[in-house]
Amino acid sequence: MKFPNEKELAKMRKKMEKSKGSIVLSPEASPLEKFRFELCRQFVIYQREHDLKCKDLAKIVGVDESVMSKVLRYRNERFTTDYLIQMLTKIHPRHDLILKVS
């Protein structure tokens, strides 16, 4: 496969300008931000372990695909921690959350 020409690269750049990727956890993140990041990470792990598409996971959890897409990209600023935990209990109903202070 050869490297794309300038026209194809320009088309890709334009498309990528509109996309929003995953958010990375800041080194200065608060304990709450770390906790919420970990909640989202559990959805990513579940999705990969079960080879699910976003829409399939959204159906299991009972939310819109757009909501699940945000969670899978760690864009959780619009959701409460309670809401994320409620969503998580749909895929892990018999698991407990354990608080570890370090």
C-alpha positions in Angstrom: 0.0 0.0 0.0 1.4 3.4 -1.0 1.3 6.6 1.0 -1.8 8.7 0.2 -1.4 11.7 -2.1 -1.9 15.3 -0.9 -5.5 15.4 -2.1 -6.4 12.3 -0.1 -4.5 13.6 3.0 -6.4 16.9 2.8 -9.7 15.0 2.7 -8.6 12.9 5.7 -7.5 16.0 7.7 -10.9 17.7 7.0 -12.7 14.6 8.2 -10.6 14.3 11.3 -11.1 18.0 12.3 -14.7 17.2 13.1 -14.0 14.0 15.1 -13.6 13.9 18.8 -11.2 11.2 20.1 -10.8 9.8 23.6 -9.9 12.0 26.4 -6.6 11.3 28.3 -6.5 11.5 32.1 -4.5 14.4 33.2 -1.6 13.8 35.6 -3.2 16.4 37.9 -6.6 14.7 37.8 -8.6 14.8 41.1 -9.6 11.6 42.8 -13.1 12.0 41.5 -11.8 12.4 37.9 -9.7 9.3 38.3 -12.7 7.4 39.7 -15.0 8.5 36.8 -12.2 7.6 34.3 -12.0 4.1 35.9 -15.8 3.7 35.5 -15.5 4.5 31.8 -12.5 2.1 31.5 -14.7 -0.8 32.7 -17.1 -0.2 29.8 -14.1 -0.2 27.3 -12.8 -3.5 28.9 -16.3 -5.1 28.7 -16.7 -4.0 25.1 -13.4 -5.5 24.0 -13.8 -8.7 26.0 -17.2 -9.4 24.5 -16.3 -8.0 21.0 -19.3 -5.6 21.0 -20.0 -2.6 18.8 -20.9 0.6 20.6 -24.6 0.2 19.6 -24.7 -3.3 21.0 -23.3 -2.3 24.3 -25.7 0.7 24.4 -28.6 -1.7 23.9 -27.4 -3.9 26.8 -27.0 -0.9 29.1 -30.2 0.7 28.0 -28.9 4.0 26.8 -28.6 5.8 23.5 -25.7 5.0 21.3 -24.5 8.6 21.5 -24.3 8.3 25.3 -22.4 5.1 25.1 -20.0 6.5 22.6 -19.2 9.4 24.9 -18.5 6.9 27.8 -16.3 4.7 25.6 -14.2 7.8 24.7 -14.0 8.9 28.4 -16.1 12.0 27.7 -17.9 11.7 31.0 -18.2 15.4 32.0 -21.9 15.5 31.2 -22.8 12.5 33.4 -23.0 12.2 37.1 -21.0 9.6 38.9 -24.2 8.0 40.1 -25.4 7.6 36.5 -22.2 6.0 35.4 -22.4 3.5 38.3 -26.1 2.7 37.4 -25.0 2.0 33.8 -22.1 -0.2 35.0 -24.5 -2.3 37.1 -26.2 -3.3 33.9 -23.1 -5.1 32.7 -21.8 -6.2 36.1 -25.0 -6.7 38.2 -23.4 -8.9 40.9 -20.2 -7.0 41.4 -19.3 -4.6 44.2 -17.4 -1.4 44.0 -14.5 -1.2 46.4 -12.9 2.0 47.5 -9.1 1.9 47.9 -7.5 4.9 49.4 -3.8 5.2 48.8 
